[in-house]
Amino acid sequence: MAPSTTSALTLHINGEKHTLSVDHRTTLLDALRERLDLTGTKKGCDQGQCGACTVLIDGRRAVSCLQLAVAAEGREITTIEGVADGDRLHPVQQAFLDLDGFQCGYCTPGQICSALAMIEEHAAGWPSAATEDVRPEAGVPELTPEEIRERMSGNLCRCGAYVSIVQAVAKAARAEEEAV
């Protein structure tokens, strides 16, 4: 008897549990979009290069086109649909809206999810390739436009809204700092 190629799994997405049966080769992206109708996460290149499918898994950013759904079982997944608090936009979403951090909007969900994690990574003191002094005693680096560009470099915008995206991320990061 041939081994089964499907698994029943429970995914924790945006605070809700979803139980489904999937082929072992199903990506998290395809499970979200095709099985659970969570279509805010976009399929761009389907090769992990554009960032349009970025979601948060246990608070860390992940390109969902390269993540198998079965490997996400038991982990906390946040998609763009889970970012707002009811009708109240998250400060990152509001900053993107206020500063035109989007044009066609296709990459925006991935940009926003990436920005959420990026702001947390920066606040925790994680250096980037643009960080001049990576010594722990140097503290949290200033969140300059160069830092933001480097930290968001895994998310492409084919419309070229990068200037506004950097401004939106900087505004949201300042709002998070002031809230602490």
C-alpha positions as CSV (number, residue, x, y, z in Angstrom):
1,M,0.0,0.0,0.0
2,A,1.4,3.4,-1.0
3,P,1.8,6.0,1.7
4,S,-0.7,8.8,1.8
5,T,0.2,12.0,0.1
6,T,-2.3,14.1,2.1
7,S,-2.5,15.2,5.7
8,A,-5.2,16.7,7.9
9,L,-3.8,19.7,9.7
10,T,-5.0,22.7,11.8
11,L,-3.6,26.1,11.0
12,H,-3.8,29.0,13.4
13,I,-4.5,32.0,11.2
14,N,-5.4,35.5,12.5
15,G,-6.4,34.1,15.8
16,E,-8.7,31.4,14.4
17,K,-8.2,27.6,13.9
18,H,-8.8,26.2,10.4
19,T,-8.7,22.4,9.9
20,L,-8.3,21.1,6.4
21,S,-6.8,18.2,4.4
22,V,-4.0,19.1,2.1
23,D,-1.6,17.4,-0.3
24,H,1.9,17.4,1.4
25,R,3.2,19.6,-1.4
26,T,0.7,22.4,-0.9
27,T,2.3,25.7,-0.1
28,L,1.0,27.9,2.7
29,L,0.2,30.5,0.1
30,D,-2.0,28.1,-1.9
31,A,-3.7,26.9,1.3
32,L,-4.5,30.5,2.3
33,R,-5.8,31.6,-1.0
34,E,-7.3,28.5,-2.6
35,R,-8.6,26.6,0.5
36,L,-9.3,29.3,3.0
37,D,-10.3,32.2,0.7
38,L,-7.8,34.5,2.4
39,T,-6.9,36.3,-0.8
40,G,-5.2,39.3,0.7
41,T,-1.9,37.5,0.5
42,K,-0.8,37.8,-3.1
43,K,0.9,35.3,-5.5
44,G,3.6,37.2,-7.3
45,C,6.6,35.3,-8.6
46,D,5.8,32.0,-6.7
47,Q,9.6,31.6,-6.3
48,G,10.2,33.6,-3.1
49,Q,11.8,36.5,-4.8
50,C,9.2,39.3,-4.8
51,G,7.7,39.3,-1.3
52,A,4.1,39.7,-2.4
53,C,3.1,36.6,-0.4
54,T,4.8,37.7,2.9
55,V,2.9,36.7,6.0
56,L,4.0,36.5,9.6
57,I,4.7,33.2,11.2
58,D,5.2,33.4,14.9
59,G,5.8,37.1,14.4
60,R,8.6,36.6,11.9
61,R,8.2,37.4,8.2
62,A,8.0,34.5,5.8
63,V,7.3,34.2,2.1
64,S,4.4,31.8,2.1
65,C,5.0,30.5,-1.5
66,L,8.1,28.7,-0.1
67,Q,6.5,27.5,3.1
68,L,4.7,24.2,3.0
69,A,1.3,24.3,4.8
70,V,2.1,21.1,6.7
71,A,5.2,22.8,8.2
72,A,3.1,25.7,9.5
73,E,0.9,23.6,11.7
74,G,0.9,24.7,15.3
75,R,2.4,28.0,14.5
76,E,0.7,31.4,14.7
77,I,0.1,32.8,11.2
78,T,-0.9,36.4,10.6
79,T,-2.0,37.5,7.1
80,I,-3.0,41.0,6.0
81,E,-6.6,40.1,7.0
82,G,-5.5,39.8,10.6
83,V,-3.5,43.1,10.9
84,A,-6.3,45.6,11.6
85,D,-8.1,45.7,14.9
86,G,-11.7,45.4,13.6
87,D,-12.4,48.5,11.6
88,R,-9.4,50.3,13.1
89,L,-6.3,50.1,10.8
90,H,-3.0,49.2,12.3
91,P,-0.6,52.2,12.3
92,V,1.4,50.6,9.5
93,Q,-1.7,50.3,7.4
94,Q,-2.7,53.9,8.2
95,A,0.8,55.2,7.3
96,F,0.7,53.4,4.0
97,L,-2.7,55.0,3.3
98,D,-1.7,58.5,4.6
99,L,1.6,58.6,2.6
100,D,0.5,56.8,-0.6
101,G,2.8,53.8,0.1
102,F,1.1,51.9,-2.7
103,Q,0.1,52.4,-6.3
104,C,-1.6,49.4,-7.8
105,G,-1.8,47.8,-4.3
106,Y,-0.8,44.3,-5.4
107,C,2.4,44.2,-3.3
108,T,0.9,46.2,-0.4
109,P,-0.2,43.3,1.8
110,G,3.3,41.7,1.7
111,Q,4.9,45.1,2.2
112,I,2.8,45.8,5.3
113,C,3.4,42.4,6.8
114,S,7.1,42.8,6.2
115,A,7.1,46.3,7.6
116,L,5.4,45.0,10.8
117,A,8.1,42.4,11.4
118,M,10.9,44.8,10.3
119,I,9.8,47.4,12.8
120,E,9.9,44.8,15.6
121,E,13.3,43.5,14.4
122,H,14.7,47.0,14.5
123,A,13.3,47.8,17.9
124,A,14.9,44.6,19.2
125,G,18.3,45.9,18.0
126,W,18.8,43.4,15.1
127,P,21.4,44.8,12.7
128,S,20.9,44.9,8.9
129,A,23.5,45.0,6.1
130,A,23.2,48.8,6.3
131,T,23.9,49.0,10.0
132,E,27.2,50.8,10.4
133,D,28.0,49.6,14.0
134,V,26.8,46.1,14.7
135,R,28.4,45.8,18.2
136,P,25.7,45.1,20.9
137,E,27.0,48.0,22.9
138,A,26.2,50.4,20.0
139,G,22.5,49.9,20.8
140,V,19.6,50.1,18.4
141,P,20.7,51.7,15.1
142,E,18.9,54.8,13.9
143,L,16.1,53.9,11.5
144,T,17.3,55.9,8.5
145,P,15.9,55.6,5.0
146,E,18.9,53.5,4.1
147,E,18.1,51.1,7.0
148,I,14.5,50.9,6.0
149,R,15.4,50.2,2.3
150,E,17.8,47.4,3.3
151,R,15.4,45.8,5.7
152,M,12.5,46.0,3.2
153,S,14.6,44.8,0.3
154,G,12.9,41.4,0.0
155,N,9.7,43.1,-1.0
156,L,9.5,44.4,-4.6
157,C,7.1,47.0,-5.9
158,R,6.7,46.9,-9.6
159,C,5.0,50.4,-9.6
160,G,8.0,52.0,-7.9
161,A,6.3,53.4,-4.8
162,Y,9.5,52.9,-2.8
163,V,9.9,56.5,-1.7
164,S,6.4,56.5,-0.2
165,I,6.9,53.0,1.3
166,V,10.0,54.2,3.1
167,Q,8.2,57.2,4.4
168,A,5.2,55.1,5.6
169,V,7.5,52.6,7.4
170,A,9.4,55.5,9.1
171,K,6.1,57.1,10.2
172,A,4.7,53.8,11.6
173,A,8.0,53.1,13.4
174,R,7.9,56.5,15.0
175,A,4.2,56.0,16.1
176,E,5.2,52.6,17.6
177,E,8.1,54.2,19.5
178,E,5.8,56.9,20.9
179,A,3.3,54.4,22.0
180,V,5.8,52.6,24.1
